[in-house]
């Protein structure tokens, strides 16, 4: 197989670039399979961005310098390069999903197939990001976001280079300006809009533009001639060191990303490319047959590995064992090899102009099929699914449809308390506003985060506690205490406004406060605390106690009856695992028991209870309600009791679960 048989004829083939691809894909797949083993493997995607920017910019600039660059040919080549493998993998997802996924899972997959087929996965995934988002492992097409960013970049970048060439504008200057703008957006918005910065092209294209700058520099022969063997070796080894340091040091659970951190792998990749194919590491390691082989199949391997891992995560009762995940990676390698040598390579170099049109038609057809799956709600009648419960519904969307997140009548009266940004007219899916009777003044306030909102359905019938008209105000991930330095501004405003309303309104006799168990510092809300600020975990807990103390003092001074509801147990599994699935590799029909060990719950609550109770002992008049006995016996804490599904997801009660808990509190 000659170089021209599998590479673009407009640029010189460098086998070490395929070797760099191999490093990138190995980092990614090892990270996805074993995320606790050196958590920085996600930087492989950033290396891919640099490689892509380098290769594509090189093709365009060479074509422009020869006055033979064709935009139509460019896009035709892109289609033949990336569509065949994507078509195969999306088709597999459609077929496999039909046989192994439940209706809600297949519905989401259909939406993601539709988005992936037109390269807008990054926007769709960002729109799903938030308090009630599904775990990453349960989205088989999550990884398509990076392909979307690339293709969105290539929709406008060739046009920009063509315009610069015709107007005789310095291309490197254009690249530098684009880099500066994109990088500035990344750094300036990362704390306030982390998911947008991660997924949106405007804050990620600076990584591709690093590759573009390398391509421009590489085409300047006078610069290349000045590069000695020693300089080439230094650039190569220093670039490798940057990538290795990022892999070992970075942890996505504890830092904002990309931010400044992404400079490590992107500059590392740029230096390895700039070093050229004469550098010792490049010609000896990166250009080796094994590295080149893995690099050649890196694109289909990227597509296959996450799909297989995700399907297993979805369908299995327990977390997949390392041996199973290792087997799936080898299966991914085999499927990637088949996809590349039997499909991708044979289609990529077809001369007919109709090949690209045919591929485009097929991909659109698959996308339309995915959209139909979504509109048909995942075809729920495909199977007769046996459940272990008679009452209760899964999913946060069902909870919202039941009117248990926000009511129009409540929003009309109290939305000013939320102080929404001017560009947002409605409440978010995780902003809560419920009231029993909007024509009367509230007699009790239920305030806190989504774990407080959990309690509403069960408390509305408890007149002894609520005095007949319960108002629920809250926001996901917001602790119901004043002066918390780590709270988002909208949280702080809502807490202050709700407290002012309560203190000033004499009709509100009772305040019920609830929030989730304090989490470990590796969840997103803590990144702002421990990454950008130098506060310790103990500083956080002290701030919680101070805020709680001030809040209770204000309520007590206003002669309010105060009730603190401790958090409900959080499961370590999805309650969906207690349903019979159409297929499981392990053969297990149900998770049995549908429960979490009591010892695990007690361990997780230990720190939380110590912090809470240390403050509450100063307020003996505060009534404390503990839901734990309602859910737990001496051995287990149950997701199902008396044929009732008590949870709608890992940490939130269903309506039935809330009513069940409310009945327990009446006893």
C-alpha positions, 0 to 999 in steps of 0.5 A, a space after each residue: 500500500 503506497 502513500 498515495 493510496 491512503 493519503 491526500 496527494 496534495 501533501 507529503 505523507 508523514 507516517 509519524 503523524 499517524 503515530 501521533 494519531 495512535 498516541 491520541 486514540 490510545 489516550 482516549 480509549 484507555 481513559 474511557 475504559 479505565 477513567 480512574 487510571 491517569 485521568 488525563 487521557 481525555 487530552 487525546 481529543 485535543 491532540 486530534 484537533 491539532 493534527 486535523 488543523 495541521 493536515 487540513 490547513 496544509 491541504 488548503 494552503 498548498 492548493 491555494 499556492 498552486 491556484 488549483 484549490 477546489 472548494 467542491 473537491 475539498 468537501 467531496 474529499 471530506 465526505 468520502 473521508 469521514 462519512 463511511 465509518 460514521 454511517 456504519 457505526 450509526 447504522 449499528 446503533 440504530 439496529 442494536 438499540 432496537 433490540 437492547 435498549 428500553 424506550 426512553 434510552 432508544 428515544 435519546 439515542 434516536 435524537 443523538 443519531 439525528 444530531 450526529 448525522 448533521 454534525 450538531 452533536 455538540 450543541 445538542 449535548 450542551 443543551 442537555 448538560 445540567 443538573 438532571 443530565 444523564 451520565 456520560 456512560 449512558 450516551 453511546 454517541 457522546 463522543 461525536 461532539 468533537 467531530 461536530 466541532 471539527 466539521 463546523 470549523 471546516 464550514 467557514 475556515 476554507 472560505 476564510 483562507 480563500 478570501 485571505 488569499 485573494 485579498 493578499 491578507 497575511 494568512 498567519 495573521 488571520 490564524 493568530 487573530 482567530 486563535 486569540 479570539 477563540 482562546 479569550 472566549 475559552 478563558 473568560 467564560 470557563 467559570 460561568 459557562 463551562 459546558 458551553 466553553 467545552 462544547 461550542 466551536 468558538 471556544 475550541 477552534 483555537 486548538 485547531 488553529 494551533 495546527 493551522 499555524 504549524 501547517 503555515 510554518 511548515 510550508 515556509 522552507 527557509 524556516 525548516 532549513 534552519 532546523 538542525 537535528 538537535 533542534 528537531 529532537 529537542 522539539 519532539 521530546 519537549 512536545 512529548 513531555 508536555 503531553 505526558 505531563 498533561 496525561 499524568 497531571 490533569 484530572 477533568 473531575 477537579 479542573 475546568 477544561 479546556 481553559 489554560 490546561 489545554 495548552 499542554 497537549 495542544 502545544 505538545 502535539 504542535 511541537 511533535 509535528 514541527 519537529 518533523 519526520 527526521 526527529 529521533 522519536 518521530 522516525 523511530 517510535 511514531 513512524 513504527 509499523 505498529 504506531 502507524 497501523 493504529 493511527 490509520 484505524 484511529 478514526 473508526 476506532 474512536 467511533 467504535 470504542 465508546 459505542 460498545 462501552 456505552 451499550 454495556 454500561 447501559 445494559 448491565 446491572 453492575 459496572 462492567 469489570 476491567 476484563 470485560 472492558 479490555 475485551 471490548 477495546 480489542 473488539 473495537 480494534 477488530 471492528 475498526 480494522 474491518 471498517 477501515 480496510 473493507 469500507 473506508 479505504 475502498 470508498 475514500 479514493 473512488 473517483 466518481 462524483 456520485 460517491 459523495 452524493 450517495 454517502 450524503 444521501 445515506 447519512 441524511 436517511 440515517 439521521 431522518 430515521 433517528 429523528 423518527 425514533 425520537 418522535 415515536 418515543 423510542 417505540 415503547 411497544 417493542 417489548 413486553 417489559 416486566 417491572 418489579 413495581 406497580 406504581 411509580 415512573 422513571 425519569 425526570 421528564 415524567 416528573 416535569 410532565 406531572 407538573 411537579 417542577 413549576 406551575 404557571 400560577 406560581 411562576 406568575 406570582 413569584 418569578 421575580 424572586 428568581 431574578 432571571 437574566 434579561 435574555 431568559 423569560 422562563 424558569 429553567 428545568 431545575 428551578 422550582 415554583 409550586 403552590 397548592 392554592 395561588 389565590 391564597 397566601 402561603 402558610 408554609 415554605 418548602 425551600 432548597 434544591 431538587 431534593 427539597 422539591 422531591 418532598 412537595 407531593 408528600 408534604 402537601 397533604 400534611 396540614 399539621 406541618 404546612 397549615 394548608 397552603 405549601 409554597 415550594 421555591 428552589 433551584 437545583 444545586 442551590 443550598 438554602 443558606 445565605 452567604 455561601 461564597 461558592 454559590 452561583 449568583 442566581 442561587 444567592 439571589 434566590 436564597 436572599 429573596 426567598 428569605 426576605 419573603 418569608 421574614 416579611 410575610 406573616 402568613 408563612 408560619 413554617 419554613 421547611 428546609 432541605 438539600 442534598 447530602 454534601 458531595 465530594 469535591 470531585 463533582 462539577 460544583 466544587 471545581 470553582 471552589 478548589 480549582 480557581 480559589 485556594 479554599 480547602 474542603 474544610 473551608 467549604 464545610 465551615 462556610 456551610 455551617 456559617 450560612 446555615 447558622 445565619 439562615 436559622 437565626 433570621 428565621 428564628 428571629 422572625 418567629 417562624 417554625 423551622 423544620 429541617 428534613 435530612 436528605 434521602 438515601 442516594 442510590 449507587 445504581 439507576 432504578 432502571 436496573 430493576 426492570 427486566 431488559 430485553 438483553 443483558 450480556 451477563 444474563 441477569 434479568 433484574 438487579 437483585 436486590 433493588 437496593 443499596 447496602 445500608 452501610 454504604 449509605 451510613 458511610 456517605 452520610 457521616 460527614 453530612 450529619 456531623 456538619 448539620 447536627 453540629 449547627 442544629 444542636 444550637 437551635 433546639 426548637 428546630 424540628 428534624 425529620 429523618 427519612 432514612 427509616 422510611 427507606 432503610 432496614 438494618 441491611 439495605 436502603 430500598 428503591 422499591 417498597 410495597 411494589 412502589 418505585 420510590 426513585 425516578 433516578 439515582 438521587 431523586 424521588 418519584 411522585 409515589 416515593 414522595 407521597 410514601 415519605 409524606 405518609 411516613 412523616 405523618 406517623 
